[in-house]
Amino acid sequence: MKYTTNGTTKRYMANTNCSYGSFAVSAGDKYQFGCEFEFYIDTDFYDYTIVIDEIAKEIYEFCTEDLSK
């Protein structure tokens, strides 16, 4: 997964191979939907860097937008 950095944030480029059939959003649509995922990782038991990378990889499989972490 390719990414750029902005300070301490990594922004992963969108998965352009993902498609939703006939679903297409355009700038002229009356309603649009956005979603944000937030994860709390117990760093006493899990390595944050490893877990957040795995989460990003899973989300990347069904998301056509850039991901940042």
Phi and psi restraints in degrees (range 20) as a CNS / XPLOR table:
assign (resid 1 and name C) (resid 2 and name N)
       (resid 2 and name CA) (resid 2 and name C) 1.0 -83.5 20.0 2
assign (resid 2 and name N) (resid 2 and name CA)
       (resid 2 and name C) (resid 3 and name N) 1.0 143.9 20.0 2
assign (resid 2 and name C) (resid 3 and name N)
       (resid 3 and name CA) (resid 3 and name C) 1.0 -147.2 20.0 2
assign (resid 3 and name N) (resid 3 and name CA)
       (resid 3 and name C) (resid 4 and name N) 1.0 161.2 20.0 2
assign (resid 3 and name C) (resid 4 and name N)
       (resid 4 and name CA) (resid 4 and name C) 1.0 -118.8 20.0 2
assign (resid 4 and name N) (resid 4 and name CA)
       (resid 4 and name C) (resid 5 and name N) 1.0 159.9 20.0 2
assign (resid 4 and name C) (resid 5 and name N)
       (resid 5 and name CA) (resid 5 and name C) 1.0 -113.4 20.0 2
assign (resid 5 and name N) (resid 5 and name CA)
       (resid 5 and name C) (resid 6 and name N) 1.0 145.9 20.0 2
assign (resid 5 and name C) (resid 6 and name N)
       (resid 6 and name CA) (resid 6 and name C) 1.0 -136.4 20.0 2
assign (resid 6 and name N) (resid 6 and name CA)
       (resid 6 and name C) (resid 7 and name N) 1.0 97.8 20.0 2
assign (resid 6 and name C) (resid 7 and name N)
       (resid 7 and name CA) (resid 7 and name C) 1.0 67.2 20.0 2
assign (resid 7 and name N) (resid 7 and name CA)
       (resid 7 and name C) (resid 8 and name N) 1.0 -121.4 20.0 2
assign (resid 7 and name C) (resid 8 and name N)
       (resid 8 and name CA) (resid 8 and name C) 1.0 -99.0 20.0 2
assign (resid 8 and name N) (resid 8 and name CA)
       (resid 8 and name C) (resid 9 and name N) 1.0 4.3 20.0 2
assign (resid 8 and name C) (resid 9 and name N)
       (resid 9 and name CA) (resid 9 and name C) 1.0 -96.1 20.0 2
assign (resid 9 and name N) (resid 9 and name CA)
       (resid 9 and name C) (resid 10 and name N) 1.0 133.6 20.0 2
assign (resid 9 and name C) (resid 10 and name N)
       (resid 10 and name CA) (resid 10 and name C) 1.0 -99.4 20.0 2
assign (resid 10 and name N) (resid 10 and name CA)
       (resid 10 and name C) (resid 11 and name N) 1.0 128.9 20.0 2
assign (resid 10 and name C) (resid 11 and name N)
       (resid 11 and name CA) (resid 11 and name C) 1.0 -112.1 20.0 2
assign (resid 11 and name N) (resid 11 and name CA)
       (resid 11 and name C) (resid 12 and name N) 1.0 114.6 20.0 2
assign (resid 11 and name C) (resid 12 and name N)
       (resid 12 and name CA) (resid 12 and name C) 1.0 -88.4 20.0 2
assign (resid 12 and name N) (resid 12 and name CA)
       (resid 12 and name C) (resid 13 and name N) 1.0 134.1 20.0 2
assign (resid 12 and name C) (resid 13 and name N)
       (resid 13 and name CA) (resid 13 and name C) 1.0 -65.0 20.0 2
assign (resid 13 and name N) (resid 13 and name CA)
       (resid 13 and name C) (resid 14 and name N) 1.0 148.4 20.0 2
assign (resid 13 and name C) (resid 14 and name N)
       (resid 14 and name CA) (resid 14 and name C) 1.0 -61.6 20.0 2
assign (resid 14 and name N) (resid 14 and name CA)
       (resid 14 and name C) (resid 15 and name N) 1.0 153.0 20.0 2
assign (resid 14 and name C) (resid 15 and name N)
       (resid 15 and name CA) (resid 15 and name C) 1.0 -83.0 20.0 2
assign (resid 15 and name N) (resid 15 and name CA)
       (resid 15 and name C) (resid 16 and name N) 1.0 100.7 20.0 2
assign (resid 15 and name C) (resid 16 and name N)
       (resid 16 and name CA) (resid 16 and name C) 1.0 -79.5 20.0 2
assign (resid 16 and name N) (resid 16 and name CA)
       (resid 16 and name C) (resid 17 and name N) 1.0 -5.2 20.0 2
assign (resid 16 and name C) (resid 17 and name N)
       (resid 17 and name CA) (resid 17 and name C) 1.0 -89.6 20.0 2
assign (resid 17 and name N) (resid 17 and name CA)
       (resid 17 and name C) (resid 18 and name N) 1.0 -5.4 20.0 2
assign (resid 17 and name C) (resid 18 and name N)
       (resid 18 and name CA) (resid 18 and name C) 1.0 -88.2 20.0 2
assign (resid 18 and name N) (resid 18 and name CA)
       (resid 18 and name C) (resid 19 and name N) 1.0 135.6 20.0 2
assign (resid 18 and name C) (resid 19 and name N)
       (resid 19 and name CA) (resid 19 and name C) 1.0 -138.9 20.0 2
assign (resid 19 and name N) (resid 19 and name CA)
       (resid 19 and name C) (resid 20 and name N) 1.0 156.2 20.0 2
assign (resid 19 and name C) (resid 20 and name N)
       (resid 20 and name CA) (resid 20 and name C) 1.0 -119.9 20.0 2
assign (resid 20 and name N) (resid 20 and name CA)
       (resid 20 and name C) (resid 21 and name N) 1.0 33.8 20.0 2
assign (resid 20 and name C) (resid 21 and name N)
       (resid 21 and name CA) (resid 21 and name C) 1.0 64.7 20.0 2
assign (resid 21 and name N) (resid 21 and name CA)
       (resid 21 and name C) (resid 22 and name N) 1.0 -120.2 20.0 2
assign (resid 21 and name C) (resid 22 and name N)
       (resid 22 and name CA) (resid 22 and name C) 1.0 -89.6 20.0 2
assign (resid 22 and name N) (resid 22 and name CA)
       (resid 22 and name C) (resid 23 and name N) 1.0 0.9 20.0 2
assign (resid 22 and name C) (resid 23 and name N)
       (resid 23 and name CA) (resid 23 and name C) 1.0 -75.3 20.0 2
assign (resid 23 and name N) (resid 23 and name CA)
       (resid 23 and name C) (resid 24 and name N) 1.0 119.9 20.0 2
assign (resid 23 and name C) (resid 24 and name N)
       (resid 24 and name CA) (resid 24 and name C) 1.0 -142.3 20.0 2
assign (resid 24 and name N) (resid 24 and name CA)
       (resid 24 and name C) (resid 25 and name N) 1.0 128.4 20.0 2
assign (resid 24 and name C) (resid 25 and name N)
       (resid 25 and name CA) (resid 25 and name C) 1.0 -100.6 20.0 2
assign (resid 25 and name N) (resid 25 and name CA)
       (resid 25 and name C) (resid 26 and name N) 1.0 136.0 20.0 2
assign (resid 25 and name C) (resid 26 and name N)
       (resid 26 and name CA) (resid 26 and name C) 1.0 -126.9 20.0 2
assign (resid 26 and name N) (resid 26 and name CA)
       (resid 26 and name C) (resid 27 and name N) 1.0 163.6 20.0 2
assign (resid 26 and name C) (resid 27 and name N)
       (resid 27 and name CA) (resid 27 and name C) 1.0 -62.7 20.0 2
assign (resid 27 and name N) (resid 27 and name CA)
       (resid 27 and name C) (resid 28 and name N) 1.0 -24.9 20.0 2
assign (resid 27 and name C) (resid 28 and name N)
       (resid 28 and name CA) (resid 28 and name C) 1.0 -85.3 20.0 2
assign (resid 28 and name N) (resid 28 and name CA)
       (resid 28 and name C) (resid 29 and name N) 1.0 -3.1 20.0 2
assign (resid 28 and name C) (resid 29 and name N)
       (resid 29 and name CA) (resid 29 and name C) 1.0 -62.4 20.0 2
assign (resid 29 and name N) (resid 29 and name CA)
       (resid 29 and name C) (resid 30 and name N) 1.0 139.9 20.0 2
assign (resid 29 and name C) (resid 30 and name N)
       (resid 30 and name CA) (resid 30 and name C) 1.0 -67.0 20.0 2
assign (resid 30 and name N) (resid 30 and name CA)
       (resid 30 and name C) (resid 31 and name N) 1.0 -39.9 20.0 2
assign (resid 30 and name C) (resid 31 and name N)
       (resid 31 and name CA) (resid 31 and name C) 1.0 -124.1 20.0 2
assign (resid 31 and name N) (resid 31 and name CA)
       (resid 31 and name C) (resid 32 and name N) 1.0 138.5 20.0 2
assign (resid 31 and name C) (resid 32 and name N)
       (resid 32 and name CA) (resid 32 and name C) 1.0 -133.0 20.0 2
assign (resid 32 and name N) (resid 32 and name CA)
       (resid 32 and name C) (resid 33 and name N) 1.0 157.7 20.0 2
assign (resid 32 and name C) (resid 33 and name N)
       (resid 33 and name CA) (resid 33 and name C) 1.0 -123.8 20.0 2
assign (resid 33 and name N) (resid 33 and name CA)
       (resid 33 and name C) (resid 34 and name N) 1.0 137.3 20.0 2
assign (resid 33 and name C) (resid 34 and name N)
       (resid 34 and name CA) (resid 34 and name C) 1.0 -125.1 20.0 2
assign (resid 34 and name N) (resid 34 and name CA)
       (resid 34 and name C) (resid 35 and name N) 1.0 155.9 20.0 2
assign (resid 34 and name C) (resid 35 and name N)
       (resid 35 and name CA) (resid 35 and name C) 1.0 -144.2 20.0 2
assign (resid 35 and name N) (resid 35 and name CA)
       (resid 35 and name C) (resid 36 and name N) 1.0 142.2 20.0 2
assign (resid 35 and name C) (resid 36 and name N)
       (resid 36 and name CA) (resid 36 and name C) 1.0 -128.9 20.0 2
assign (resid 36 and name N) (resid 36 and name CA)
       (resid 36 and name C) (resid 37 and name N) 1.0 133.1 20.0 2
assign (resid 36 and name C) (resid 37 and name N)
       (resid 37 and name CA) (resid 37 and name C) 1.0 -100.5 20.0 2
assign (resid 37 and name N) (resid 37 and name CA)
       (resid 37 and name C) (resid 38 and name N) 1.0 138.9 20.0 2
assign (resid 37 and name C) (resid 38 and name N)
       (resid 38 and name CA) (resid 38 and name C) 1.0 -130.4 20.0 2
assign (resid 38 and name N) (resid 38 and name CA)
       (resid 38 and name C) (resid 39 and name N) 1.0 131.7 20.0 2
assign (resid 38 and name C) (resid 39 and name N)
       (resid 39 and name CA) (resid 39 and name C) 1.0 -124.3 20.0 2
assign (resid 39 and name N) (resid 39 and name CA)
       (resid 39 and name C) (resid 40 and name N) 1.0 137.9 20.0 2
assign (resid 39 and name C) (resid 40 and name N)
       (resid 40 and name CA) (resid 40 and name C) 1.0 -112.4 20.0 2
assign (resid 40 and name N) (resid 40 and name CA)
       (resid 40 and name C) (resid 41 and name N) 1.0 117.6 20.0 2
assign (resid 40 and name C) (resid 41 and name N)
       (resid 41 and name CA) (resid 41 and name C) 1.0 -108.6 20.0 2
assign (resid 41 and name N) (resid 41 and name CA)
       (resid 41 and name C) (resid 42 and name N) 1.0 125.9 20.0 2
assign (resid 41 and name C) (resid 42 and name N)
       (resid 42 and name CA) (resid 42 and name C) 1.0 -73.8 20.0 2
assign (resid 42 and name N) (resid 42 and name CA)
       (resid 42 and name C) (resid 43 and name N) 1.0 96.3 20.0 2
assign (resid 42 and name C) (resid 43 and name N)
       (resid 43 and name CA) (resid 43 and name C) 1.0 -74.6 20.0 2
assign (resid 43 and name N) (resid 43 and name CA)
       (resid 43 and name C) (resid 44 and name N) 1.0 -4.2 20.0 2
assign (resid 43 and name C) (resid 44 and name N)
       (resid 44 and name CA) (resid 44 and name C) 1.0 -73.6 20.0 2
assign (resid 44 and name N) (resid 44 and name CA)
       (resid 44 and name C) (resid 45 and name N) 1.0 -25.8 20.0 2
assign (resid 44 and name C) (resid 45 and name N)
       (resid 45 and name CA) (resid 45 and name C) 1.0 -113.2 20.0 2
assign (resid 45 and name N) (resid 45 and name CA)
       (resid 45 and name C) (resid 46 and name N) 1.0 -23.7 20.0 2
assign (resid 45 and name C) (resid 46 and name N)
       (resid 46 and name CA) (resid 46 and name C) 1.0 -127.9 20.0 2
assign (resid 46 and name N) (resid 46 and name CA)
       (resid 46 and name C) (resid 47 and name N) 1.0 145.0 20.0 2
assign (resid 46 and name C) (resid 47 and name N)
       (resid 47 and name CA) (resid 47 and name C) 1.0 -78.4 20.0 2
assign (resid 47 and name N) (resid 47 and name CA)
       (resid 47 and name C) (resid 48 and name N) 1.0 117.3 20.0 2
assign (resid 47 and name C) (resid 48 and name N)
       (resid 48 and name CA) (resid 48 and name C) 1.0 -54.1 20.0 2
assign (resid 48 and name N) (resid 48 and name CA)
       (resid 48 and name C) (resid 49 and name N) 1.0 -47.8 20.0 2
assign (resid 48 and name C) (resid 49 and name N)
       (resid 49 and name CA) (resid 49 and name C) 1.0 -60.7 20.0 2
assign (resid 49 and name N) (resid 49 and name CA)
       (resid 49 and name C) (resid 50 and name N) 1.0 -42.9 20.0 2
assign (resid 49 and name C) (resid 50 and name N)
       (resid 50 and name CA) (resid 50 and name C) 1.0 -67.4 20.0 2
assign (resid 50 and name N) (resid 50 and name CA)
       (resid 50 and name C) (resid 51 and name N) 1.0 -46.3 20.0 2
assign (resid 50 and name C) (resid 51 and name N)
       (resid 51 and name CA) (resid 51 and name C) 1.0 -64.9 20.0 2
assign (resid 51 and name N) (resid 51 and name CA)
       (resid 51 and name C) (resid 52 and name N) 1.0 -45.3 20.0 2
assign (resid 51 and name C) (resid 52 and name N)
       (resid 52 and name CA) (resid 52 and name C) 1.0 -67.1 20.0 2
assign (resid 52 and name N) (resid 52 and name CA)
       (resid 52 and name C) (resid 53 and name N) 1.0 -33.5 20.0 2
assign (resid 52 and name C) (resid 53 and name N)
       (resid 53 and name CA) (resid 53 and name C) 1.0 -65.7 20.0 2
assign (resid 53 and name N) (resid 53 and name CA)
       (resid 53 and name C) (resid 54 and name N) 1.0 -41.6 20.0 2
assign (resid 53 and name C) (resid 54 and name N)
       (resid 54 and name CA) (resid 54 and name C) 1.0 -65.5 20.0 2
assign (resid 54 and name N) (resid 54 and name CA)
       (resid 54 and name C) (resid 55 and name N) 1.0 -41.3 20.0 2
assign (resid 54 and name C) (resid 55 and name N)
       (resid 55 and name CA) (resid 55 and name C) 1.0 -62.1 20.0 2
assign (resid 55 and name N) (resid 55 and name CA)
       (resid 55 and name C) (resid 56 and name N) 1.0 -45.3 20.0 2
assign (resid 55 and name C) (resid 56 and name N)
       (resid 56 and name CA) (resid 56 and name C) 1.0 -60.1 20.0 2
assign (resid 56 and name N) (resid 56 and name CA)
       (resid 56 and name C) (resid 57 and name N) 1.0 -41.2 20.0 2
assign (resid 56 and name C) (resid 57 and name N)
       (resid 57 and name CA) (resid 57 and name C) 1.0 -62.8 20.0 2
assign (resid 57 and name N) (resid 57 and name CA)
       (resid 57 and name C) (resid 58 and name N) 1.0 -40.6 20.0 2
assign (resid 57 and name C) (resid 58 and name N)
       (resid 58 and name CA) (resid 58 and name C) 1.0 -67.2 20.0 2
assign (resid 58 and name N) (resid 58 and name CA)
       (resid 58 and name C) (resid 59 and name N) 1.0 -45.1 20.0 2
assign (resid 58 and name C) (resid 59 and name N)
       (resid 59 and name CA) (resid 59 and name C) 1.0 -64.6 20.0 2
assign (resid 59 and name N) (resid 59 and name CA)
       (resid 59 and name C) (resid 60 and name N) 1.0 -37.8 20.0 2
assign (resid 59 and name C) (resid 60 and name N)
       (resid 60 and name CA) (resid 60 and name C) 1.0 -55.5 20.0 2
assign (resid 60 and name N) (resid 60 and name CA)
       (resid 60 and name C) (resid 61 and name N) 1.0 -31.2 20.0 2
assign (resid 60 and name C) (resid 61 and name N)
       (resid 61 and name CA) (resid 61 and name C) 1.0 -65.4 20.0 2
assign (resid 61 and name N) (resid 61 and name CA)
       (resid 61 and name C) (resid 62 and name N) 1.0 -27.1 20.0 2
assign (resid 61 and name C) (resid 62 and name N)
       (resid 62 and name CA) (resid 62 and name C) 1.0 -122.6 20.0 2
assign (resid 62 and name N) (resid 62 and name CA)
       (resid 62 and name C) (resid 63 and name N) 1.0 15.9 20.0 2
assign (resid 62 and name C) (resid 63 and name N)
       (resid 63 and name CA) (resid 63 and name C) 1.0 -123.8 20.0 2
assign (resid 63 and name N) (resid 63 and name CA)
       (resid 63 and name C) (resid 64 and name N) 1.0 134.1 20.0 2
assign (resid 63 and name C) (resid 64 and name N)
       (resid 64 and name CA) (resid 64 and name C) 1.0 -101.6 20.0 2
assign (resid 64 and name N) (resid 64 and name CA)
       (resid 64 and name C) (resid 65 and name N) 1.0 8.0 20.0 2
assign (resid 64 and name C) (resid 65 and name N)
       (resid 65 and name CA) (resid 65 and name C) 1.0 -105.9 20.0 2
assign (resid 65 and name N) (resid 65 and name CA)
       (resid 65 and name C) (resid 66 and name N) 1.0 160.3 20.0 2
assign (resid 65 and name C) (resid 66 and name N)
       (resid 66 and name CA) (resid 66 and name C) 1.0 -62.4 20.0 2
assign (resid 66 and name N) (resid 66 and name CA)
       (resid 66 and name C) (resid 67 and name N) 1.0 146.2 20.0 2
assign (resid 66 and name C) (resid 67 and name N)
       (resid 67 and name CA) (resid 67 and name C) 1.0 -112.8 20.0 2
assign (resid 67 and name N) (resid 67 and name CA)
       (resid 67 and name C) (resid 68 and name N) 1.0 140.4 20.0 2
assign (resid 67 and name C) (resid 68 and name N)
       (resid 68 and name CA) (resid 68 and name C) 1.0 -129.9 20.0 2
assign (resid 68 and name N) (resid 68 and name CA)
       (resid 68 and name C) (resid 69 and name N) 1.0 147.6 20.0 2
